[in-house]
Amino acid sequence: MFKIGESVFGAGKLKRVEKDRAVINEAGREVKIPITDMLTIKEINPREAGAGGSDFAKNIGKGTFIVDQKKILNALENPTQLMTDARLQPNISDGKQEGFILREVRNGGIYQSLGLQNGDVLLRINDYNISNPENALQAFTALRGMDRVQVDLLRSGSRMTMTYQIR
């Protein structure tokens, strides 16, 4: 839940909420984000919906996971779930944004099942540099139909790549 004027996952400040969308102010311009009419508790809770937890992704080696394709598609169709399993905040370095910091990663949620941790800085998803909210949205949208995804990140100051095989 956000109040008018609060930052929404680093994308901008919430300006107003309309029937079918939220309007945020990002650097002086309005960005309209569609929202679903009603979500049931089951859709929001990934453990009950079968989207999160240990059956969402299986770790098969250091930084390599197999991810259930149906569950990825379900998660992309329910952006509220993605937004409630962790907070993404802009990572500012030398006055410019370089990726997003993961905060408040929920135990048993999608991000944790993907091997991501509090404090990880997400830098790239495949060929997309996620240096701002628009690029991040493009990267998430491009995940549809992919069978392999690589996420470049910083963890405790060290660069690493997580690889996800989608089946």
C-alpha positions in Angstrom: 0.0 0.0 0.0 1.2 3.5 -0.9 0.0 6.9 0.1 -0.2 9.8 -2.3 3.2 11.4 -2.5 5.1 8.2 -1.5 7.8 6.7 -3.8 6.5 3.6 -5.6 9.3 1.1 -5.9 11.7 3.8 -7.0 9.6 4.5 -10.2 8.3 7.8 -9.0 5.9 9.4 -6.5 2.3 8.3 -6.4 0.1 11.1 -7.7 -3.3 9.5 -7.8 -5.1 6.2 -8.1 -7.8 5.8 -10.7 -10.3 3.0 -11.2 -8.0 1.0 -13.5 -4.6 2.6 -13.1 -2.1 4.3 -10.8 -0.6 7.5 -11.9 3.0 8.3 -10.7 5.1 11.4 -11.2 8.4 10.5 -12.6 10.8 13.4 -13.1 8.0 15.8 -13.8 5.9 13.6 -16.1 2.9 11.5 -15.5 3.3 7.7 -16.0 0.1 5.7 -15.9 0.4 2.1 -14.7 -2.6 -0.3 -15.3 -3.8 -2.2 -12.3 -6.2 -5.1 -12.1 -9.7 -4.5 -10.8 -9.6 -7.0 -8.0 -7.1 -9.5 -6.8 -7.9 -12.4 -4.5 -5.7 -13.3 -1.6 -4.7 -16.5 -3.4 -3.4 -14.4 -6.4 -1.3 -12.2 -4.1 0.1 -15.1 -1.9 2.6 -17.0 -4.1 2.8 -20.0 -1.8 -1.0 -20.5 -2.1 -1.0 -19.7 -5.8 1.8 -22.1 -6.4 4.0 -19.4 -8.0 6.7 -19.0 -5.4 8.6 -21.2 -3.0 10.7 -24.2 -3.9 8.6 -25.3 -6.8 8.9 -22.0 -8.7 12.7 -22.4 -9.3 15.1 -25.3 -8.7 18.8 -24.5 -8.0 20.9 -26.9 -10.1 24.3 -25.4 -9.5 26.0 -22.2 -8.4 23.9 -19.4 -9.9 22.0 -21.7 -12.2 18.3 -22.5 -11.9 15.5 -24.3 -13.7 12.3 -22.2 -13.6 8.8 -23.5 -14.3 7.6 -21.6 -17.5 3.9 -21.7 -16.5 4.7 -20.1 -13.1 6.9 -17.4 -14.8 4.0 -16.5 -17.1 1.6 -16.5 -14.2 3.9 -14.1 -12.2 4.3 -11.8 -15.2 0.5 -11.7 -15.5 0.2 -10.7 -11.8 2.6 -7.8 -11.4 1.2 -7.2 -7.9 2.9 -10.5 -6.8 6.2 -9.3 -8.2 5.8 -6.0 -6.3 4.9 -7.6 -3.0 7.7 -10.2 -2.9 10.4 -7.5 -2.7 11.0 -3.8 -3.0 13.1 -2.5 -5.9 14.8 0.8 -5.2 17.0 2.7 -7.6 20.7 2.2 -7.1 22.4 5.7 -7.5 26.1 5.7 -8.1 28.0 9.0 -8.9 24.7 10.8 -9.4 23.2 8.4 -11.9 21.1 5.3 -11.6 22.8 2.0 -12.1 20.2 -0.8 -11.7 17.9 -1.5 -8.8 18.6 -2.7 -5.2 16.5 -5.5 -3.9 15.1 -4.8 -0.4 12.7 -6.6 1.9 12.9 -9.9 -0.1 10.1 -12.0 1.2 10.9 -15.5 2.6 9.4 -18.1 0.3 8.7 -15.5 -2.4 9.7 -15.4 -6.1 12.9 -13.5 -5.7 14.2 -15.7 -2.9 13.4 -18.8 -4.9 15.4 -17.3 -7.8 18.4 -17.1 -5.5 18.2 -13.4 -5.1 18.9 -11.7 -1.7 18.4 -8.5 0.2 21.0 -5.9 -1.0 21.5 -7.5 -4.5 21.8 -4.8 -7.2 20.2 -5.9 -10.4 22.1 -4.4 -13.3 21.1 -6.3 -16.5 18.5 -8.8 -17.6 19.7 -10.5 -20.8 20.7 -7.6 -23.1 18.7 -5.0 -21.2 20.6 -2.5 -19.0 18.0 -1.8 -16.3 19.2 1.7 -15.5 15.7 3.2 -15.2 12.1 2.0 -14.7 11.3 2.1 -18.5 14.2 -0.2 -19.3 13.3 -2.5 -16.4 9.7 -2.8 -17.7 11.0 -3.6 -21.2 13.3 -6.3 -19.8 10.4 -7.9 -17.9 8.2 -7.7 -20.9 10.9 -9.3 -23.1 10.9 -12.4 -20.7 7.8 -13.8 -22.4 8.8 -16.6 -24.7 12.4 -16.8 -23.5 13.9 -20.2 -22.6 17.0 -18.8 -20.9 17.5 -15.6 -18.9 20.7 -14.2 -17.5 20.6 -11.6 -14.7 23.8 -9.6 -14.0 24.0 -8.3 -10.4 26.3 -7.0 -7.7 26.3 -8.9 -4.4 28.4 -7.6 -1.6 30.4 -5.6 -4.1 31.2 -8.5 -6.4 29.7 -9.0 -9.9 27.9 -12.2 -10.6 25.5 -13.7 -13.2 22.5 -15.8 -12.4 21.3 -18.1 -15.2 17.7 -19.3 -15.4 16.6 -22.1 -17.8 12.9 -21.8 -18.4 11.1 -25.1 -19.0 
